[in-house]
Amino acid sequence: MDRRLALESLLAGAVGTTLATSAAAATRAPTATHWTSEFLDFDPVTRFRHGMRLQRSAADRADVLHWYHFIMVAIPEKSAPIPVVRWEGIELSRHHKIGPDRYRFHGHNLSFPRDLDSGKFVDAVVNPLTGERVKVPPMALTNDPGSVISPRGIIRLDAPSAAPRPEYRLFRREGAFVKVDAIRVPPAGWPVTFVEMGCESTPAELFDDARLEWLPSEVSGGYVFPWPEWMNMGKAGGHMFATWRGYKLRDIGELPTEFRQRAEREFPQLLQVDRGQFDTPIANLHPG
């Protein structure tokens, strides 16, 4: 009996001390924490090489996989924007080095629609602008003409003779991370109402290790684009906006099981890059 009472007394004392400490901590003013942030002043070649490490891979030949979630928002003319549907998807691409600090790359995207509220896969949603229930097919974007990238910019291969276009890539060190943001230049023939920007982040300690050709990264961005056909908007004015967040992965084995299994069933060909694209010569390629 004495032993039990002694244990209870000790426990009560410990709990009391813990509560008192918590109460005292709650009354103290929080300590201010200041983030550090500085742009990194790299020359164009160094900036390009670091961009390959963080955004892709510095290997001469490599497959690069990004996985992400995003929400599409309708932006009609003269009324408030409104969310429409979630998506989960991947961008899978490959690059080959074709010269000093010059690479050719080609890729595609595959995304499946998900319900706004539950997150479950869906094949139809209500268009909030028209009230119509519309079928939403998976997005398999396979019409990328390919690109050539270098420190001077990007040449989209639907206009290979055009001069490189700038990507406005800029690095900054923020706290324990190094980040890079840039414009993702679309093919020359894509709609006028289209722009995409992205940001990628990696731990600074990994970025500072020059031996690493491939850096893990968290990715995010946003893009503006015309009404998708499945929304049946006709000639109504407006456009769409989406924000995406995800990660660069090593290979498809790292994808979430539910997404990977569906992709394997419905689009197995899109879980690899068509390497035949790299066998096609590029006519009239700009020397930049």
Phi and psi restraints in degrees (value plus and minus 20) as a CYANA .aco file:
   2 ASP   PHI     -80.1   -40.1
   2 ASP   PSI     -57.4   -17.4
   3 ARG   PHI     -85.6   -45.6
   3 ARG   PSI     -61.6   -21.6
   4 ARG   PHI     -84.2   -44.2
   4 ARG   PSI     -64.3   -24.3
   5 LEU   PHI     -82.9   -42.9
   5 LEU   PSI     -59.1   -19.1
   6 ALA   PHI     -83.1   -43.1
   6 ALA   PSI     -62.5   -22.5
   7 LEU   PHI     -83.7   -43.7
   7 LEU   PSI     -63.6   -23.6
   8 GLU   PHI     -82.2   -42.2
   8 GLU   PSI     -58.7   -18.7
   9 SER   PHI     -84.3   -44.3
   9 SER   PSI     -61.8   -21.8
  10 LEU   PHI     -83.7   -43.7
  10 LEU   PSI     -63.9   -23.9
  11 LEU   PHI     -82.7   -42.7
  11 LEU   PSI     -63.5   -23.5
  12 ALA   PHI     -82.0   -42.0
  12 ALA   PSI     -60.4   -20.4
  13 GLY   PHI     -84.4   -44.4
  13 GLY   PSI     -60.1   -20.1
  14 ALA   PHI     -85.0   -45.0
  14 ALA   PSI     -64.3   -24.3
  15 VAL   PHI     -83.2   -43.2
  15 VAL   PSI     -62.7   -22.7
  16 GLY   PHI     -81.7   -41.7
  16 GLY   PSI     -62.7   -22.7
  17 THR   PHI     -82.2   -42.2
  17 THR   PSI     -62.1   -22.1
  18 THR   PHI     -83.2   -43.2
  18 THR   PSI     -65.0   -25.0
  19 LEU   PHI     -85.0   -45.0
  19 LEU   PSI     -61.2   -21.2
  20 ALA   PHI     -83.0   -43.0
  20 ALA   PSI     -62.1   -22.1
  21 THR   PHI     -83.3   -43.3
  21 THR   PSI     -63.0   -23.0
  22 SER   PHI     -82.9   -42.9
  22 SER   PSI     -61.9   -21.9
  23 ALA   PHI     -84.3   -44.3
  23 ALA   PSI     -61.4   -21.4
  24 ALA   PHI     -84.7   -44.7
  24 ALA   PSI     -60.8   -20.8
  25 ALA   PHI     -84.6   -44.6
  25 ALA   PSI     -55.2   -15.2
  26 ALA   PHI     -88.3   -48.3
  26 ALA   PSI     -45.9    -5.9
  27 THR   PHI    -107.7   -67.7
  27 THR   PSI     -32.0     8.0
  28 ARG   PHI     -99.7   -59.7
  28 ARG   PSI     125.0   165.0
  29 ALA   PHI     -87.3   -47.3
  29 ALA   PSI     118.0   158.0
  30 PRO   PHI     -84.6   -44.6
  30 PRO   PSI     125.2   165.2
  31 THR   PHI     -97.1   -57.1
  31 THR   PSI     108.0   148.0
  32 ALA   PHI     -89.0   -49.0
  32 ALA   PSI     115.0   155.0
  33 THR   PHI    -139.4   -99.4
  33 THR   PSI     105.8   145.8
  34 HIS   PHI    -127.1   -87.1
  34 HIS   PSI     103.6   143.6
  35 TRP   PHI     -95.2   -55.2
  35 TRP   PSI     123.5   163.5
  36 THR   PHI    -114.4   -74.4
  36 THR   PSI     125.3   165.3
  37 SER   PHI    -172.3  -132.3
  37 SER   PSI     106.0   146.0
  38 GLU   PHI    -168.2  -128.2
  38 GLU   PSI     118.9   158.9
  39 PHE   PHI     -94.1   -54.1
  39 PHE   PSI     124.7   164.7
  40 LEU   PHI    -120.5   -80.5
  40 LEU   PSI     101.6   141.6
  41 ASP   PHI    -109.7   -69.7
  41 ASP   PSI      61.4   101.4
  42 PHE   PHI    -114.9   -74.9
  42 PHE   PSI     128.6   168.6
  43 ASP   PHI     -90.3   -50.3
  43 ASP   PSI     143.0   183.0
  44 PRO   PHI     -75.9   -35.9
  44 PRO   PSI     -58.9   -18.9
  45 VAL   PHI     -89.7   -49.7
  45 VAL   PSI     -66.3   -26.3
  46 THR   PHI     -81.6   -41.6
  46 THR   PSI     -61.7   -21.7
  47 ARG   PHI     -81.5   -41.5
  47 ARG   PSI     -62.4   -22.4
  48 PHE   PHI     -83.7   -43.7
  48 PHE   PSI     -64.2   -24.2
  49 ARG   PHI     -85.2   -45.2
  49 ARG   PSI     -60.5   -20.5
  50 HIS   PHI     -86.0   -46.0
  50 HIS   PSI     -55.5   -15.5
  51 GLY   PHI     -82.1   -42.1
  51 GLY   PSI     -58.8   -18.8
  52 MET   PHI     -82.9   -42.9
  52 MET   PSI     -62.2   -22.2
  53 ARG   PHI     -83.4   -43.4
  53 ARG   PSI     -64.8   -24.8
  54 LEU   PHI    -103.7   -63.7
  54 LEU   PSI     -63.2   -23.2
  55 GLN   PHI    -108.1   -68.1
  55 GLN   PSI     -47.4    -7.4
  56 ARG   PHI    -155.1  -115.1
  56 ARG   PSI    -131.0   -91.0
  57 SER   PHI    -178.2  -138.2
  57 SER   PSI     123.4   163.4
  58 ALA   PHI    -103.9   -63.9
  58 ALA   PSI     -19.0    21.0
  59 ALA   PHI     -85.3   -45.3
  59 ALA   PSI     129.3   169.3
  60 ASP   PHI     -79.9   -39.9
  60 ASP   PSI     -54.5   -14.5
  61 ARG   PHI    -158.0  -118.0
  61 ARG   PSI     111.4   151.4
  62 ALA   PHI    -182.3  -142.3
  62 ALA   PSI     127.8   167.8
  63 ASP   PHI    -110.2   -70.2
  63 ASP   PSI     122.1   162.1
  64 VAL   PHI    -150.2  -110.2
  64 VAL   PSI     105.8   145.8
  65 LEU   PHI    -138.9   -98.9
  65 LEU   PSI     107.2   147.2
  66 HIS   PHI    -137.6   -97.6
  66 HIS   PSI     118.3   158.3
  67 TRP   PHI    -144.3  -104.3
  67 TRP   PSI     121.0   161.0
  68 TYR   PHI    -176.8  -136.8
  68 TYR   PSI     144.0   184.0
  69 HIS   PHI    -140.4  -100.4
  69 HIS   PSI     129.0   169.0
  70 PHE   PHI    -175.4  -135.4
  70 PHE   PSI     143.5   183.5
  71 ILE   PHI    -140.0  -100.0
  71 ILE   PSI     110.5   150.5
  72 MET   PHI    -110.1   -70.1
  72 MET   PSI     114.1   154.1
  73 VAL   PHI    -143.0  -103.0
  73 VAL   PSI     110.7   150.7
  74 ALA   PHI    -104.7   -64.7
  74 ALA   PSI     114.4   154.4
  75 ILE   PHI    -142.5  -102.5
  75 ILE   PSI      67.5   107.5
  76 PRO   PHI     -96.8   -56.8
  76 PRO   PSI     142.0   182.0
  77 GLU   PHI     -92.7   -52.7
  77 GLU   PSI     114.5   154.5
  78 LYS   PHI      44.5    84.5
  78 LYS   PSI       6.7    46.7
  79 SER   PHI    -174.1  -134.1
  79 SER   PSI     148.2   188.2
  80 ALA   PHI     -91.6   -51.6
  80 ALA   PSI     125.0   165.0
  81 PRO   PHI     -81.8   -41.8
  81 PRO   PSI     131.6   171.6
  82 ILE   PHI    -167.6  -127.6
  82 ILE   PSI     112.8   152.8
  83 PRO   PHI     -84.1   -44.1
  83 PRO   PSI     129.7   169.7
  84 VAL   PHI    -140.4  -100.4
  84 VAL   PSI     -71.4   -31.4
  85 VAL   PHI    -180.3  -140.3
  85 VAL   PSI     129.0   169.0
  86 ARG   PHI    -109.9   -69.9
  86 ARG   PSI     142.8   182.8
  87 TRP   PHI    -163.8  -123.8
  87 TRP   PSI     133.8   173.8
  88 GLU   PHI    -147.8  -107.8
  88 GLU   PSI     114.1   154.1
  89 GLY   PHI    -177.8  -137.8
  89 GLY   PSI    -199.9  -159.9
  90 ILE   PHI    -155.1  -115.1
  90 ILE   PSI     134.2   174.2
  91 GLU   PHI    -140.6  -100.6
  91 GLU   PSI     101.6   141.6
  92 LEU   PHI    -140.7  -100.7
  92 LEU   PSI     103.7   143.7
  93 SER   PHI    -160.5  -120.5
  93 SER   PSI     148.0   188.0
  94 ARG   PHI    -159.9  -119.9
  94 ARG   PSI     127.5   167.5
  95 HIS   PHI    -151.1  -111.1
  95 HIS   PSI     131.7   171.7
  96 HIS   PHI    -146.4  -106.4
  96 HIS   PSI     114.9   154.9
  97 LYS   PHI     -95.8   -55.8
  97 LYS   PSI     109.2   149.2
  98 ILE   PHI    -139.3   -99.3
  98 ILE   PSI     -18.5    21.5
  99 GLY   PHI     158.3   198.3
  99 GLY   PSI     157.1   197.1
 100 PRO   PHI     -78.1   -38.1
 100 PRO   PSI      98.2   138.2
 101 ASP   PHI      32.4    72.4
 101 ASP   PSI      19.0    59.0
 102 ARG   PHI    -160.4  -120.4
 102 ARG   PSI     108.1   148.1
 103 TYR   PHI    -152.7  -112.7
 103 TYR   PSI     126.4   166.4
 104 ARG   PHI    -124.6   -84.6
 104 ARG   PSI     113.3   153.3
 105 PHE   PHI    -158.1  -118.1
 105 PHE   PSI     137.7   177.7
 106 HIS   PHI    -169.2  -129.2
 106 HIS   PSI     125.2   165.2
 107 GLY   PHI    -183.2  -143.2
 107 GLY   PSI    -193.5  -153.5
 108 HIS   PHI    -173.5  -133.5
 108 HIS   PSI     148.1   188.1
 109 ASN   PHI    -145.1  -105.1
 109 ASN   PSI     129.3   169.3
 110 LEU   PHI    -160.6  -120.6
 110 LEU   PSI     104.8   144.8
 111 SER   PHI    -158.4  -118.4
 111 SER   PSI     126.8   166.8
 112 PHE   PHI    -138.3   -98.3
 112 PHE   PSI     117.5   157.5
 113 PRO   PHI     -94.3   -54.3
 113 PRO   PSI     127.1   167.1
 114 ARG   PHI    -153.0  -113.0
 114 ARG   PSI     131.8   171.8
 115 ASP   PHI     -85.6   -45.6
 115 ASP   PSI     120.8   160.8
 116 LEU   PHI     -80.4   -40.4
 116 LEU   PSI     -60.6   -20.6
 117 ASP   PHI    -111.2   -71.2
 117 ASP   PSI     -64.6   -24.6
 118 SER   PHI    -112.3   -72.3
 118 SER   PSI     -44.5    -4.5
 119 GLY   PHI      61.8   101.8
 119 GLY   PSI     -19.3    20.7
 120 LYS   PHI     -97.3   -57.3
 120 LYS   PSI     132.0   172.0
 121 PHE   PHI     -77.8   -37.8
 121 PHE   PSI     118.8   158.8
 122 VAL   PHI    -155.5  -115.5
 122 VAL   PSI     142.6   182.6
 123 ASP   PHI    -140.8  -100.8
 123 ASP   PSI     -16.6    23.4
 124 ALA   PHI    -176.3  -136.3
 124 ALA   PSI     130.4   170.4
 125 VAL   PHI    -162.7  -122.7
 125 VAL   PSI     147.0   187.0
 126 VAL   PHI    -107.9   -67.9
 126 VAL   PSI     104.4   144.4
 127 ASN   PHI     -89.6   -49.6
 127 ASN   PSI      91.8   131.8
 128 PRO   PHI     -88.7   -48.7
 128 PRO   PSI     -33.2     6.8
 129 LEU   PHI    -108.1   -68.1
 129 LEU   PSI     -47.3    -7.3
 130 THR   PHI    -135.6   -95.6
 130 THR   PSI     -36.7     3.3
 131 GLY   PHI      60.0   100.0
 131 GLY   PSI     -21.3    18.7
 132 GLU   PHI    -102.7   -62.7
 132 GLU   PSI     117.8   157.8
 133 ARG   PHI    -103.5   -63.5
 133 ARG   PSI     101.4   141.4
 134 VAL   PHI    -140.6  -100.6
 134 VAL   PSI     125.0   165.0
 135 LYS   PHI     -96.3   -56.3
 135 LYS   PSI     117.2   157.2
 136 VAL   PHI    -137.5   -97.5
 136 VAL   PSI      83.8   123.8
 137 PRO   PHI     -98.5   -58.5
 137 PRO   PSI     138.7   178.7
 138 PRO   PHI     -76.5   -36.5
 138 PRO   PSI     130.2   170.2
 139 MET   PHI    -117.6   -77.6
 139 MET   PSI      90.8   130.8
 140 ALA   PHI    -134.0   -94.0
 140 ALA   PSI      77.1   117.1
 141 LEU   PHI    -113.2   -73.2
 141 LEU   PSI      81.2   121.2
 142 THR   PHI    -139.5   -99.5
 142 THR   PSI      -8.1    31.9
 143 ASN   PHI    -119.4   -79.4
 143 ASN   PSI       0.5    40.5
 144 ASP   PHI     -84.9   -44.9
 144 ASP   PSI     103.2   143.2
 145 PRO   PHI     -94.6   -54.6
 145 PRO   PSI     -29.9    10.1
 146 GLY   PHI      74.1   114.1
 146 GLY   PSI     149.8   189.8
 147 SER   PHI    -169.9  -129.9
 147 SER   PSI     141.9   181.9
 148 VAL   PHI    -143.5  -103.5
 148 VAL   PSI     107.5   147.5
 149 ILE   PHI    -140.4  -100.4
 149 ILE   PSI     128.2   168.2
 150 SER   PHI    -178.2  -138.2
 150 SER   PSI     156.5   196.5
 151 PRO   PHI     -79.5   -39.5
 151 PRO   PSI     -38.8     1.2
 152 ARG   PHI    -103.2   -63.2
 152 ARG   PSI     -34.3     5.7
 153 GLY   PHI     116.9   156.9
 153 GLY   PSI    -177.5  -137.5
 154 ILE   PHI    -143.7  -103.7
 154 ILE   PSI     116.5   156.5
 155 ILE   PHI    -132.0   -92.0
 155 ILE   PSI      97.3   137.3
 156 ARG   PHI    -104.3   -64.3
 156 ARG   PSI     114.2   154.2
 157 LEU   PHI    -101.8   -61.8
 157 LEU   PSI     -14.6    25.4
 158 ASP   PHI    -102.9   -62.9
 158 ASP   PSI     -25.3    14.7
 159 ALA   PHI    -165.2  -125.2
 159 ALA   PSI      46.4    86.4
 160 PRO   PHI     -86.0   -46.0
 160 PRO   PSI     -41.9    -1.9
 161 SER   PHI    -105.6   -65.6
 161 SER   PSI     -27.5    12.5
 162 ALA   PHI     -92.4   -52.4
 162 ALA   PSI     132.6   172.6
 163 ALA   PHI     -87.5   -47.5
 163 ALA   PSI     133.5   173.5
 164 PRO   PHI     -78.2   -38.2
 164 PRO   PSI     120.9   160.9
 165 ARG   PHI    -121.1   -81.1
 165 ARG   PSI     121.1   161.1
 166 PRO   PHI     -90.8   -50.8
 166 PRO   PSI     128.6   168.6
 167 GLU   PHI    -127.5   -87.5
 167 GLU   PSI     -24.4    15.6
 168 TYR   PHI      34.0    74.0
 168 TYR   PSI      18.5    58.5
 169 ARG   PHI     -91.8   -51.8
 169 ARG   PSI     110.5   150.5
 170 LEU   PHI    -165.6  -125.6
 170 LEU   PSI     115.0   155.0
 171 PHE   PHI    -119.7   -79.7
 171 PHE   PSI     129.4   169.4
 172 ARG   PHI    -165.6  -125.6
 172 ARG   PSI     128.1   168.1
 173 ARG   PHI    -122.6   -82.6
 173 ARG   PSI     100.4   140.4
 174 GLU   PHI    -145.8  -105.8
 174 GLU   PSI      92.6   132.6
 175 GLY   PHI      36.0    76.0
 175 GLY   PSI    -143.7  -103.7
 176 ALA   PHI    -114.7   -74.7
 176 ALA   PSI      -2.2    37.8
 177 PHE   PHI    -148.9  -108.9
 177 PHE   PSI     134.4   174.4
 178 VAL   PHI    -135.1   -95.1
 178 VAL   PSI     111.3   151.3
 179 LYS   PHI    -143.4  -103.4
 179 LYS   PSI     131.2   171.2
 180 VAL   PHI    -154.5  -114.5
 180 VAL   PSI     113.2   153.2
 181 ASP   PHI    -144.8  -104.8
 181 ASP   PSI     135.5   175.5
 182 ALA   PHI    -183.5  -143.5
 182 ALA   PSI     143.4   183.4
 183 ILE   PHI    -102.7   -62.7
 183 ILE   PSI     114.5   154.5
 184 ARG   PHI    -116.3   -76.3
 184 ARG   PSI      79.6   119.6
 185 VAL   PHI     -88.5   -48.5
 185 VAL   PSI     104.7   144.7
 186 PRO   PHI    -100.5   -60.5
 186 PRO   PSI     146.2   186.2
 187 PRO   PHI     -76.1   -36.1
 187 PRO   PSI     132.2   172.2
 188 ALA   PHI     -81.6   -41.6
 188 ALA   PSI     -51.5   -11.5
 189 GLY   PHI    -110.7   -70.7
 189 GLY   PSI     -13.8    26.2
 190 TRP   PHI     -95.4   -55.4
 190 TRP   PSI     144.8   184.8
 191 PRO   PHI     -76.3   -36.3
 191 PRO   PSI     132.8   172.8
 192 VAL   PHI     -83.7   -43.7
 192 VAL   PSI     -59.8   -19.8
 193 THR   PHI    -102.7   -62.7
 193 THR   PSI      52.4    92.4
 194 PHE   PHI    -174.4  -134.4
 194 PHE   PSI     109.3   149.3
 195 VAL   PHI    -173.5  -133.5
 195 VAL   PSI     123.8   163.8
 196 GLU   PHI    -157.7  -117.7
 196 GLU   PSI     117.1   157.1
 197 MET   PHI    -151.2  -111.2
 197 MET   PSI     127.9   167.9
 198 GLY   PHI    -161.4  -121.4
 198 GLY   PSI     140.2   180.2
 199 CYS   PHI    -157.2  -117.2
 199 CYS   PSI     117.8   157.8
 200 GLU   PHI    -149.0  -109.0
 200 GLU   PSI     124.3   164.3
 201 SER   PHI    -152.8  -112.8
 201 SER   PSI     120.0   160.0
 202 THR   PHI    -160.7  -120.7
 202 THR   PSI     132.3   172.3
 203 PRO   PHI     -78.3   -38.3
 203 PRO   PSI     114.7   154.7
 204 ALA   PHI     -80.9   -40.9
 204 ALA   PSI     -55.3   -15.3
 205 GLU   PHI     -84.3   -44.3
 205 GLU   PSI     -50.3   -10.3
 206 LEU   PHI     -98.7   -58.7
 206 LEU   PSI     -61.0   -21.0
 207 PHE   PHI     -78.3   -38.3
 207 PHE   PSI     -58.1   -18.1
 208 ASP   PHI     -96.1   -56.1
 208 ASP   PSI     -28.2    11.8
 209 ASP   PHI    -110.5   -70.5
 209 ASP   PSI      77.0   117.0
 210 ALA   PHI     -83.7   -43.7
 210 ALA   PSI     -33.3     6.7
 211 ARG   PHI     -93.5   -53.5
 211 ARG   PSI     -38.5     1.5
 212 LEU   PHI    -105.2   -65.2
 212 LEU   PSI      96.2   136.2
 213 GLU   PHI    -103.5   -63.5
 213 GLU   PSI     -46.0    -6.0
 214 TRP   PHI    -143.4  -103.4
 214 TRP   PSI     105.1   145.1
 215 LEU   PHI    -133.3   -93.3
 215 LEU   PSI     115.1   155.1
 216 PRO   PHI     -85.8   -45.8
 216 PRO   PSI     125.5   165.5
 217 SER   PHI    -168.5  -128.5
 217 SER   PSI     126.3   166.3
 218 GLU   PHI    -115.8   -75.8
 218 GLU   PSI     114.1   154.1
 219 VAL   PHI    -139.4   -99.4
 219 VAL   PSI     129.5   169.5
 220 SER   PHI    -176.5  -136.5
 220 SER   PSI     143.9   183.9
 221 GLY   PHI     152.6   192.6
 221 GLY   PSI    -192.6  -152.6
 222 GLY   PHI    -173.0  -133.0
 222 GLY   PSI     138.1   178.1
 223 TYR   PHI    -170.8  -130.8
 223 TYR   PSI     134.8   174.8
 224 VAL   PHI    -135.7   -95.7
 224 VAL   PSI     116.9   156.9
 225 PHE   PHI    -175.5  -135.5
 225 PHE   PSI     143.1   183.1
 226 PRO   PHI     -89.4   -49.4
 226 PRO   PSI     149.2   189.2
 227 TRP   PHI     -74.1   -34.1
 227 TRP   PSI     111.3   151.3
 228 PRO   PHI     -91.2   -51.2
 228 PRO   PSI     130.5   170.5
 229 GLU   PHI     -77.7   -37.7
 229 GLU   PSI     -57.0   -17.0
 230 TRP   PHI     -85.6   -45.6
 230 TRP   PSI     -34.9     5.1
 231 MET   PHI    -100.6   -60.6
 231 MET   PSI     -32.0     8.0
 232 ASN   PHI      33.8    73.8
 232 ASN   PSI      30.3    70.3
 233 MET   PHI    -108.6   -68.6
 233 MET   PSI     -27.5    12.5
 234 GLY   PHI      37.3    77.3
 234 GLY   PSI    -149.6  -109.6
 235 LYS   PHI    -117.8   -77.8
 235 LYS   PSI      -6.9    33.1
 236 ALA   PHI     -83.3   -43.3
 236 ALA   PSI     117.2   157.2
 237 GLY   PHI     -94.7   -54.7
 237 GLY   PSI     127.0   167.0
 238 GLY   PHI     118.7   158.7
 238 GLY   PSI    -194.8  -154.8
 239 HIS   PHI    -180.3  -140.3
 239 HIS   PSI    -197.3  -157.3
 240 MET   PHI    -135.5   -95.5
 240 MET   PSI     136.7   176.7
 241 PHE   PHI    -157.8  -117.8
 241 PHE   PSI     125.0   165.0
 242 ALA   PHI    -165.4  -125.4
 242 ALA   PSI     126.8   166.8
 243 THR   PHI    -138.9   -98.9
 243 THR   PSI     120.4   160.4
 244 TRP   PHI    -150.0  -110.0
 244 TRP   PSI     131.1   171.1
 245 ARG   PHI    -165.3  -125.3
 245 ARG   PSI     120.1   160.1
 246 GLY   PHI    -195.5  -155.5
 246 GLY   PSI    -170.2  -130.2
 247 TYR   PHI    -164.8  -124.8
 247 TYR   PSI     132.2   172.2
 248 LYS   PHI    -105.0   -65.0
 248 LYS   PSI     107.4   147.4
 249 LEU   PHI    -132.1   -92.1
 249 LEU   PSI     143.1   183.1
 250 ARG   PHI     -93.1   -53.1
 250 ARG   PSI     -64.6   -24.6
 251 ASP   PHI    -183.4  -143.4
 251 ASP   PSI     157.7   197.7
 252 ILE   PHI     -86.7   -46.7
 252 ILE   PSI     -38.7     1.3
 253 GLY   PHI     -83.8   -43.8
 253 GLY   PSI     -39.0     1.0
 254 GLU   PHI    -110.1   -70.1
 254 GLU   PSI     -25.5    14.5
 255 LEU   PHI     -87.8   -47.8
 255 LEU   PSI     131.6   171.6
 256 PRO   PHI     -76.6   -36.6
 256 PRO   PSI     121.6   161.6
 257 THR   PHI     -77.9   -37.9
 257 THR   PSI     -64.9   -24.9
 258 GLU   PHI     -80.8   -40.8
 258 GLU   PSI     -65.3   -25.3
 259 PHE   PHI     -86.6   -46.6
 259 PHE   PSI     -67.4   -27.4
 260 ARG   PHI     -81.4   -41.4
 260 ARG   PSI     -62.8   -22.8
 261 GLN   PHI     -84.5   -44.5
 261 GLN   PSI     -58.6   -18.6
 262 ARG   PHI     -86.7   -46.7
 262 ARG   PSI     -63.0   -23.0
 263 ALA   PHI     -81.0   -41.0
 263 ALA   PSI     -59.6   -19.6
 264 GLU   PHI     -84.6   -44.6
 264 GLU   PSI     -54.2   -14.2
 265 ARG   PHI     -94.6   -54.6
 265 ARG   PSI     -64.4   -24.4
 266 GLU   PHI    -121.2   -81.2
 266 GLU   PSI     -51.3   -11.3
 267 PHE   PHI    -159.1  -119.1
 267 PHE   PSI      35.4    75.4
 268 PRO   PHI     -79.0   -39.0
 268 PRO   PSI     -49.8    -9.8
 269 GLN   PHI     -87.5   -47.5
 269 GLN   PSI     -39.5     0.5
 270 LEU   PHI    -113.3   -73.3
 270 LEU   PSI     -12.2    27.8
 271 LEU   PHI    -114.9   -74.9
 271 LEU   PSI      -6.1    33.9
 272 GLN   PHI    -168.8  -128.8
 272 GLN   PSI     139.8   179.8
 273 VAL   PHI    -113.7   -73.7
 273 VAL   PSI     118.7   158.7
 274 ASP   PHI     -91.7   -51.7
 274 ASP   PSI      81.2   121.2
 275 ARG   PHI     -94.2   -54.2
 275 ARG   PSI     -33.9     6.1
 276 GLY   PHI     -81.6   -41.6
 276 GLY   PSI     -43.1    -3.1
 277 GLN   PHI     -79.0   -39.0
 277 GLN   PSI     -50.0   -10.0
 278 PHE   PHI    -101.5   -61.5
 278 PHE   PSI     -28.3    11.7
 279 ASP   PHI    -107.1   -67.1
 279 ASP   PSI     -30.0    10.0
 280 THR   PHI    -106.6   -66.6
 280 THR   PSI     101.2   141.2
 281 PRO   PHI     -82.2   -42.2
 281 PRO   PSI     130.5   170.5
 282 ILE   PHI    -119.1   -79.1
 282 ILE   PSI      93.2   133.2
 283 ALA   PHI    -102.1   -62.1
 283 ALA   PSI     118.6   158.6
 284 ASN   PHI      38.6    78.6
 284 ASN   PSI      18.2    58.2
 285 LEU   PHI     -90.4   -50.4
 285 LEU   PSI     112.0   152.0
 286 HIS   PHI     -80.9   -40.9
 286 HIS   PSI     119.2   159.2
 287 PRO   PHI     -93.1   -53.1
 287 PRO   PSI     -27.7    12.3
